[in-house]
Amino acid sequence: MSPSAPRLIEPPLVSAARTSPRFTKLPLARQHTAMQAAGRAFEKKVAQSLALLPGTIQYARNPWFVFEDQNGPGVCSPDDILWVDDYPPFVIEVKRTWVPEAAPKLQGLYVPIVLMALNVPCVLSLIVCKNLTSETPRDMLIDRLKQAIDFNAGVPVLQWLGEGDIPW
């Protein structure tokens, strides 16, 4: 596994549970690069907008989970988990600029852990990003959060420029 590749679940997933924060994220002033600081600032804007969605029942920013799989124990923290009305929870990965590693990270790490830890029958996954690239799969783009509910294959991508509300 390369240093930048996320750890993915190596089946079987033996256990998963919510836990208290294991690490804290660096404040904006202590980010290593301007790009990292901009990414964290965008994450914060997304979090503020998600928490204000109409019908929001519960919202968790950077919730921590412990798990164990074939590779042993691990910890992870998805960017956001959002519960709206009676829909399954949304597990959300926030990226300032779309990267191809985001969807496998959601599907291969966060989704299985959240399913087991929260004991829910299904979860919805979503990538929220500000900037698209030429590699962003255009057939994965959605215009509003609610469209992720009916998405059947792959991980939908919602482009949000950081202004106004994230459209429900």
C-alpha positions as a Markdown table, in Angstrom:
| # | Residue | x | y | z |
|---|---|---|---|---|
| 1 | Met | 0.0 | 0.0 | 0.0 |
| 2 | Ser | 1.4 | 3.4 | -0.9 |
| 3 | Pro | 1.6 | 6.1 | 1.7 |
| 4 | Ser | -1.2 | 8.1 | 0.1 |
| 5 | Ala | -3.5 | 5.1 | -0.4 |
| 6 | Pro | -6.2 | 4.7 | 2.3 |
| 7 | Arg | -6.5 | 1.6 | 4.3 |
| 8 | Leu | -9.4 | -0.4 | 3.0 |
| 9 | Ile | -11.2 | -3.2 | 4.9 |
| 10 | Glu | -9.7 | -6.6 | 4.4 |
| 11 | Pro | -12.7 | -8.9 | 4.9 |
| 12 | Pro | -14.0 | -10.1 | 7.1 |
| 13 | Leu | -14.8 | -7.1 | 9.2 |
| 14 | Val | -14.8 | -8.5 | 12.7 |
| 15 | Ser | -16.0 | -5.5 | 14.7 |
| 16 | Ala | -16.8 | -1.8 | 14.4 |
| 17 | Ala | -17.9 | 0.7 | 17.0 |
| 18 | Arg | -18.2 | 4.4 | 17.5 |
| 19 | Thr | -15.5 | 5.8 | 19.8 |
| 20 | Ser | -14.3 | 9.1 | 21.2 |
| 21 | Pro | -11.9 | 11.1 | 19.0 |
| 22 | Arg | -8.5 | 9.4 | 18.7 |
| 23 | Phe | -6.7 | 12.3 | 17.1 |
| 24 | Thr | -7.5 | 15.9 | 16.5 |
| 25 | Lys | -7.2 | 17.6 | 13.2 |
| 26 | Leu | -4.7 | 20.5 | 13.0 |
| 27 | Pro | -6.2 | 24.0 | 13.3 |
| 28 | Leu | -6.1 | 26.0 | 10.0 |
| 29 | Ala | -3.1 | 28.0 | 11.2 |
| 30 | Arg | -1.0 | 24.9 | 11.7 |
| 31 | Gln | -1.7 | 23.2 | 8.3 |
| 32 | His | 1.4 | 22.2 | 6.4 |
| 33 | Thr | 0.4 | 23.9 | 3.1 |
| 34 | Ala | -1.9 | 26.6 | 1.9 |
| 35 | Met | -3.8 | 23.9 | -0.1 |
| 36 | Gln | -4.3 | 21.8 | 3.1 |
| 37 | Ala | -5.6 | 24.9 | 4.9 |
| 38 | Ala | -8.0 | 25.6 | 2.0 |
| 39 | Gly | -9.2 | 22.0 | 2.1 |
| 40 | Arg | -10.0 | 22.2 | 5.8 |
| 41 | Ala | -11.7 | 25.6 | 5.4 |
| 42 | Phe | -13.9 | 24.0 | 2.7 |
| 43 | Glu | -14.7 | 21.0 | 4.9 |
| 44 | Lys | -15.8 | 23.5 | 7.6 |
| 45 | Lys | -18.1 | 25.3 | 5.2 |
| 46 | Val | -19.6 | 22.0 | 4.0 |
| 47 | Ala | -20.2 | 21.0 | 7.7 |
| 48 | Gln | -21.9 | 24.3 | 8.5 |
| 49 | Ser | -24.2 | 23.9 | 5.5 |
| 50 | Leu | -25.0 | 20.3 | 6.2 |
| 51 | Ala | -25.9 | 20.9 | 9.8 |
| 52 | Leu | -28.5 | 23.5 | 8.7 |
| 53 | Leu | -30.3 | 21.3 | 6.1 |
| 54 | Pro | -34.1 | 21.3 | 6.6 |
| 55 | Gly | -35.3 | 18.0 | 8.2 |
| 56 | Thr | -31.9 | 17.2 | 9.7 |
| 57 | Ile | -32.3 | 14.8 | 12.5 |
| 58 | Gln | -28.7 | 14.3 | 13.4 |
| 59 | Tyr | -25.3 | 15.4 | 12.1 |
| 60 | Ala | -21.8 | 14.2 | 13.1 |
| 61 | Arg | -18.7 | 15.9 | 11.9 |
| 62 | Asn | -15.6 | 13.7 | 11.9 |
| 63 | Pro | -17.1 | 10.9 | 14.0 |
| 64 | Trp | -14.5 | 8.3 | 15.1 |
| 65 | Phe | -14.8 | 4.6 | 14.8 |
| 66 | Val | -12.6 | 1.7 | 15.9 |
| 67 | Phe | -12.7 | -1.5 | 13.9 |
| 68 | Glu | -11.0 | -4.8 | 13.4 |
| 69 | Asp | -10.5 | -6.7 | 10.1 |
| 70 | Gln | -8.1 | -9.3 | 8.7 |
| 71 | Asn | -5.3 | -6.7 | 9.1 |
| 72 | Gly | -6.0 | -6.2 | 12.8 |
| 73 | Pro | -7.3 | -3.2 | 14.7 |
| 74 | Gly | -7.7 | 0.2 | 13.1 |
| 75 | Val | -9.4 | 3.6 | 13.5 |
| 76 | Cys | -11.0 | 5.9 | 11.0 |
| 77 | Ser | -13.0 | 9.1 | 10.8 |
| 78 | Pro | -15.3 | 9.9 | 7.9 |
| 79 | Asp | -15.7 | 13.6 | 7.2 |
| 80 | Asp | -19.5 | 13.7 | 7.9 |
| 81 | Ile | -22.5 | 11.5 | 8.7 |
| 82 | Leu | -25.9 | 13.1 | 8.1 |
| 83 | Trp | -29.3 | 11.8 | 9.0 |
| 84 | Val | -32.2 | 13.6 | 7.3 |
| 85 | Asp | -35.9 | 12.7 | 7.9 |
| 86 | Asp | -36.4 | 8.9 | 7.5 |
| 87 | Tyr | -33.6 | 8.4 | 5.0 |
| 88 | Pro | -30.6 | 6.1 | 5.6 |
| 89 | Pro | -27.6 | 8.0 | 6.9 |
| 90 | Phe | -25.3 | 9.7 | 4.4 |
| 91 | Val | -21.6 | 9.0 | 4.8 |
| 92 | Ile | -19.9 | 12.0 | 3.2 |
| 93 | Glu | -16.3 | 12.5 | 2.0 |
| 94 | Val | -15.4 | 16.2 | 1.4 |
| 95 | Lys | -12.7 | 17.1 | -1.1 |
| 96 | Arg | -11.9 | 20.6 | -2.2 |
| 97 | Thr | -10.8 | 19.0 | -5.6 |
| 98 | Trp | -12.2 | 15.7 | -6.7 |
| 99 | Val | -9.8 | 12.8 | -6.5 |
| 100 | Pro | -10.3 | 9.2 | -7.7 |
| 101 | Glu | -9.4 | 7.8 | -4.3 |
| 102 | Ala | -12.5 | 9.2 | -2.6 |
| 103 | Ala | -15.0 | 6.7 | -3.8 |
| 104 | Pro | -13.0 | 3.6 | -3.0 |
| 105 | Lys | -12.3 | 5.0 | 0.5 |
| 106 | Leu | -16.0 | 5.5 | 1.1 |
| 107 | Gln | -17.1 | 2.1 | -0.3 |
| 108 | Gly | -14.1 | 0.1 | 1.0 |
| 109 | Leu | -13.6 | 1.6 | 4.4 |
| 110 | Tyr | -16.3 | 4.0 | 5.8 |
| 111 | Val | -19.5 | 2.4 | 4.5 |
| 112 | Pro | -18.8 | -1.1 | 5.9 |
| 113 | Ile | -17.7 | 0.3 | 9.2 |
| 114 | Val | -20.6 | 2.6 | 9.6 |
| 115 | Leu | -23.1 | -0.2 | 8.6 |
| 116 | Met | -21.7 | -2.4 | 11.3 |
| 117 | Ala | -21.1 | 0.2 | 14.0 |
| 118 | Leu | -24.4 | 1.9 | 13.7 |
| 119 | Asn | -26.3 | -1.3 | 13.0 |
| 120 | Val | -28.3 | 0.1 | 10.1 |
| 121 | Pro | -29.5 | -1.8 | 7.1 |
| 122 | Cys | -27.9 | 0.6 | 4.6 |
| 123 | Val | -26.1 | 3.9 | 4.2 |
| 124 | Leu | -25.8 | 6.3 | 1.4 |
| 125 | Ser | -22.4 | 7.5 | 0.3 |
| 126 | Leu | -21.6 | 10.9 | -1.3 |
| 127 | Ile | -18.6 | 12.9 | -2.3 |
| 128 | Val | -18.9 | 16.7 | -2.0 |
| 129 | Cys | -16.3 | 18.7 | -3.8 |
| 130 | Lys | -15.7 | 22.3 | -4.9 |
| 131 | Asn | -13.6 | 21.7 | -7.9 |
| 132 | Leu | -14.0 | 19.0 | -10.6 |
| 133 | Thr | -11.3 | 17.7 | -12.8 |
| 134 | Ser | -11.2 | 16.2 | -16.3 |
| 135 | Glu | -11.2 | 12.8 | -14.6 |
| 136 | Thr | -14.4 | 13.4 | -12.6 |
| 137 | Pro | -16.9 | 10.9 | -13.9 |
| 138 | Arg | -19.7 | 13.0 | -15.3 |
| 139 | Asp | -22.2 | 10.2 | -15.0 |
| 140 | Met | -21.7 | 10.4 | -11.2 |
| 141 | Leu | -22.6 | 14.1 | -10.9 |
| 142 | Ile | -25.7 | 15.1 | -9.1 |
| 143 | Asp | -27.3 | 18.6 | -8.5 |
| 144 | Arg | -28.8 | 18.1 | -5.1 |
| 145 | Leu | -28.2 | 16.0 | -2.0 |
| 146 | Lys | -31.5 | 14.1 | -2.3 |
| 147 | Gln | -30.5 | 12.6 | -5.7 |
| 148 | Ala | -28.0 | 10.5 | -3.8 |
| 149 | Ile | -30.9 | 8.5 | -2.3 |
| 150 | Asp | -31.8 | 6.9 | -5.6 |
| 151 | Phe | -28.3 | 6.5 | -6.9 |
| 152 | Asn | -27.8 | 2.8 | -7.8 |
| 153 | Ala | -24.2 | 2.3 | -8.8 |
| 154 | Gly | -21.1 | 4.1 | -7.7 |
| 155 | Val | -20.6 | 7.0 | -5.5 |
| 156 | Pro | -22.4 | 10.2 | -6.5 |
| 157 | Val | -20.5 | 13.5 | -6.6 |
| 158 | Leu | -22.1 | 16.8 | -5.6 |
| 159 | Gln | -20.2 | 19.9 | -6.7 |
| 160 | Trp | -20.8 | 22.7 | -4.3 |
| 161 | Leu | -18.9 | 26.0 | -4.7 |
| 162 | Gly | -19.0 | 26.9 | -1.0 |
| 163 | Glu | -21.7 | 29.7 | -1.4 |
| 164 | Gly | -25.3 | 29.5 | -0.3 |
| 165 | Asp | -26.9 | 26.4 | 1.0 |
| 166 | Ile | -26.1 | 22.8 | -0.2 |
| 167 | Pro | -29.3 | 22.0 | -2.2 |
| 168 | Trp | -31.4 | 19.3 | -0.7 |
